[in-house]
Amino acid sequence: MKKHIRDTLFGRISYVIVCRVTRLFMRVVFGLRVEGIGNIPNKGKAIIAANHVSAYDPPIVGCVVPRRMRFMAKRQLIETPIIGWLLALVNVHPVDRDGFGRDAIEALESSLKEDQPVMLFPEGTRQTDGRLGKPKLGVGMLAARNEAPVVPAYVSGTTTQLKAFARVKPFRIVFGPPINPPYEVAGISRKLAYQQIADEVMARVADLKMATEGMSAEQI
């Protein structure tokens, strides 16, 4: 069977190069700061779960995590000439506008089974008002079904690029300690158990936001 370009030696080398160039660009142009990188397991399966407010969020998370990950992106981007080819190099899998289909879930679970980290935005879409949204149960389902720890992450500054450029509010990402949710929950439905895990993940992201921004729970 023919290998996908991301699984070739060229694809693996390209992933490293793209991440390093992106990281350098984000640091030089937008003053990117990274905290808590040691909270990311250096081996084994893991789910990186971050808030999502800007198109800059996926490349920021991807370029700073020191391991090759699997990402999700809208199918329309994957089908765009040049951009789609670049996304394929950095291990991006297409998803439809209405959410994860079976093929996307299978791709994520396949990566986790191979001890490759995956990145998710639990809210499912960008929150244009900057507040944290209600998480979908997908992150809980993936964590429970694959017994994978979840690393919460909070990204800030990406909605105000001019302030970041001027170093008034640089791009910033903070990783929290991994969450090891209960993978078997008795007495409730699987759907409810998955949602409870997802809610816990977003609660940890909210904690990171409060600590980073100096906000109260009411402002989150």
MARTI-100637 format. One line per field, with one value per residue (C-alpha): residue number from 1; residue in three letters; x, y, z. Coordinates in Angstrom, 3 decimals. Example, Ala and Ser with C-alpha at 12.3 -4.5 7.8 and 13.67 -1.06 7.14 Angstrom:
num <- (1|2)
residuo <- (ala|ser)
X <- (12.300|13.670)
Y <- (-4.500|-1.060)
Z <- (7.800|7.140)
END
This chain:
num <- (1|2|3|4|5|6|7|8|9|10|11|12|13|14|15|16|17|18|19|20|21|22|23|24|25|26|27|28|29|30|31|32|33|34|35|36|37|38|39|40|41|42|43|44|45|46|47|48|49|50|51|52|53|54|55|56|57|58|59|60|61|62|63|64|65|66|67|68|69|70|71|72|73|74|75|76|77|78|79|80|81|82|83|84|85|86|87|88|89|90|91|92|93|94|95|96|97|98|99|100|101|102|103|104|105|106|107|108|109|110|111|112|113|114|115|116|117|118|119|120|121|122|123|124|125|126|127|128|129|130|131|132|133|134|135|136|137|138|139|140|141|142|143|144|145|146|147|148|149|150|151|152|153|154|155|156|157|158|159|160|161|162|163|164|165|166|167|168|169|170|171|172|173|174|175|176|177|178|179|180|181|182|183|184|185|186|187|188|189|190|191|192|193|194|195|196|197|198|199|200|201|202|203|204|205|206|207|208|209|210|211|212|213|214|215|216|217|218|219|220)
residuo <- (met|lys|lys|his|ile|arg|asp|thr|leu|phe|gly|arg|ile|ser|tyr|val|ile|val|cys|arg|val|thr|arg|leu|phe|met|arg|val|val|phe|gly|leu|arg|val|glu|gly|ile|gly|asn|ile|pro|asn|lys|gly|lys|ala|ile|ile|ala|ala|asn|his|val|ser|ala|tyr|asp|pro|pro|ile|val|gly|cys|val|val|pro|arg|arg|met|arg|phe|met|ala|lys|arg|gln|leu|ile|glu|thr|pro|ile|ile|gly|trp|leu|leu|ala|leu|val|asn|val|his|pro|val|asp|arg|asp|gly|phe|gly|arg|asp|ala|ile|glu|ala|leu|glu|ser|ser|leu|lys|glu|asp|gln|pro|val|met|leu|phe|pro|glu|gly|thr|arg|gln|thr|asp|gly|arg|leu|gly|lys|pro|lys|leu|gly|val|gly|met|leu|ala|ala|arg|asn|glu|ala|pro|val|val|pro|ala|tyr|val|ser|gly|thr|thr|thr|gln|leu|lys|ala|phe|ala|arg|val|lys|pro|phe|arg|ile|val|phe|gly|pro|pro|ile|asn|pro|pro|tyr|glu|val|ala|gly|ile|ser|arg|lys|leu|ala|tyr|gln|gln|ile|ala|asp|glu|val|met|ala|arg|val|ala|asp|leu|lys|met|ala|thr|glu|gly|met|ser|ala|glu|gln|ile)
X <- (0.000|1.310|2.448|0.853|3.395|3.314|4.534|7.564|11.042|10.455|7.230|8.874|11.770|9.370|7.319|10.376|11.411|7.917|7.558|10.940|10.352|6.864|8.171|10.914|8.410|5.995|8.785|10.362|7.155|4.708|6.994|5.654|6.133|5.764|5.234|4.740|6.247|7.512|3.905|3.762|4.679|7.898|6.601|3.370|-0.099|-1.409|-4.152|-3.284|-6.518|-6.490|-8.930|-9.540|-9.998|-7.898|-6.559|-3.105|-3.877|-3.267|0.193|1.204|0.322|1.828|5.124|5.945|5.030|8.321|6.691|5.120|1.344|-1.846|-4.025|-7.522|-8.487|-11.524|-11.741|-11.946|-8.407|-7.073|-8.529|-6.913|-3.901|-0.494|-2.041|-3.524|-0.178|1.592|-1.054|-0.613|3.104|2.386|0.056|-3.314|-6.478|-9.594|-12.892|-16.246|-17.887|-20.468|-17.844|-15.811|-16.925|-16.054|-12.944|-11.575|-12.184|-10.503|-7.497|-7.120|-7.492|-5.016|-2.445|-3.079|-2.701|0.695|1.611|1.475|-0.020|-3.062|-4.274|-7.891|-9.913|-12.612|-14.950|-15.115|-14.874|-13.398|-14.896|-14.836|-15.734|-12.639|-14.594|-14.298|-17.097|-18.902|-16.748|-17.968|-17.780|-15.235|-12.165|-13.698|-14.558|-11.041|-9.448|-11.674|-11.659|-7.897|-6.853|-4.960|-3.899|-5.116|-2.784|-4.824|-3.429|-4.379|-3.491|-3.697|-2.831|-3.702|-6.749|-4.710|-1.817|-0.801|-0.429|1.617|3.811|4.371|5.052|2.170|0.514|2.687|1.349|1.459|0.695|0.633|0.437|-1.012|-0.343|-1.806|-5.272|-5.746|-9.542|-11.444|-11.605|-14.446|-17.365|-20.063|-23.677|-23.925|-24.149|-21.016|-22.199|-22.515|-19.150|-17.479|-19.077|-17.930|-14.346|-14.652|-16.039|-13.112|-10.659|-12.233|-12.263|-8.493|-8.139|-10.203|-7.821|-4.898|-6.722|-7.439|-3.820|-2.478|-4.850|-5.493|-9.216|-12.020|-14.239|-17.057|-14.851|-13.897)
Y <- (0.000|3.437|5.516|8.869|11.674|12.391|8.853|9.063|10.190|13.367|13.964|13.445|15.768|18.354|18.246|19.158|21.938|23.458|23.417|25.053|27.751|28.435|28.616|31.038|33.191|33.299|34.239|36.923|38.516|37.987|37.411|33.909|32.740|29.134|27.868|24.417|22.537|19.942|18.903|17.216|13.500|12.820|9.449|7.507|8.624|12.058|14.489|18.198|20.116|23.901|26.786|28.196|31.890|32.467|30.831|31.274|28.767|25.482|26.421|27.834|24.642|22.494|24.339|24.279|20.694|18.765|15.682|14.875|15.161|14.521|17.571|18.210|20.913|21.760|19.765|22.980|23.894|20.432|20.701|24.099|23.954|24.403|24.964|21.467|19.987|21.794|20.662|17.086|17.359|18.350|15.442|17.188|15.131|16.700|17.109|18.350|21.598|19.774|18.019|14.858|11.994|8.361|8.637|11.529|9.653|6.579|8.669|10.156|6.793|5.235|7.872|7.333|3.580|4.260|6.441|9.574|12.686|14.361|17.936|18.914|22.033|20.718|23.623|22.404|25.859|29.300|31.432|34.891|36.668|35.299|33.484|29.744|27.753|24.578|21.557|18.815|15.295|14.211|14.862|12.827|9.982|9.833|9.971|7.251|4.883|5.107|5.538|8.667|11.485|14.944|17.951|21.174|24.264|27.924|30.141|33.937|37.035|35.562|37.789|40.999|40.524|44.213|44.204|41.017|42.555|45.586|43.227|44.777|41.368|38.709|35.366|32.973|29.323|27.649|23.884|22.454|19.117|16.066|14.893|11.157|10.822|7.754|5.551|3.429|5.157|3.009|4.021|6.548|6.391|6.527|9.780|11.407|10.007|11.402|14.804|14.857|14.260|17.002|19.401|18.627|19.344|22.747|23.490|22.966|25.242|27.831|27.522|28.233|31.242|32.665|32.213|33.674|36.620|37.340|36.895|35.741|32.761|35.153|36.715|33.412)
Z <- (0.000|-0.942|2.034|2.737|2.295|6.051|6.768|4.483|5.515|3.533|5.467|8.845|8.039|6.615|9.823|11.893|9.520|9.308|13.102|13.682|11.079|12.462|16.036|15.029|13.138|16.094|18.493|16.323|15.032|17.895|20.887|21.541|25.127|26.244|29.782|31.277|28.338|30.814|31.474|28.078|28.386|26.477|25.322|25.050|24.036|24.976|24.009|23.915|24.578|24.126|23.911|20.437|19.608|16.485|13.335|14.878|17.655|15.768|14.428|17.820|19.667|16.951|16.668|20.394|21.304|21.066|19.566|16.217|16.549|14.605|13.928|12.594|10.071|7.989|4.786|2.764|3.846|3.016|-0.477|-1.093|-3.456|-1.802|1.661|1.569|0.581|3.445|5.923|4.773|5.546|9.138|9.837|9.448|8.928|7.337|9.196|7.932|9.026|11.151|13.286|13.526|11.336|11.850|9.673|11.765|15.022|13.577|12.497|15.982|17.686|15.285|16.252|19.972|19.586|18.016|21.036|18.907|20.581|19.062|19.358|19.906|20.574|22.962|22.138|18.547|16.987|17.579|20.353|18.788|22.032|23.765|26.475|26.989|25.376|26.339|25.402|23.094|24.504|21.864|23.999|26.821|24.485|23.035|26.483|27.923|24.962|24.525|28.173|27.190|29.539|28.564|28.760|29.110|27.401|27.355|24.386|24.661|22.671|19.282|18.729|18.983|16.578|16.580|20.362|20.096|17.418|19.665|22.593|24.550|24.781|23.118|21.985|24.919|25.575|28.970|29.441|32.633|34.365|32.582|33.558|33.982|33.900|35.135|32.074|33.437|35.170|36.763|37.204|34.329|30.562|28.441|26.894|30.305|31.410|28.277|28.854|32.484|31.362|28.727|31.351|33.654|30.842|30.162|33.897|33.920|30.867|32.762|35.736|33.408|31.971|35.424|36.485|33.237|32.856|36.542|36.005|38.264|37.468|36.455|33.760|32.128)
END
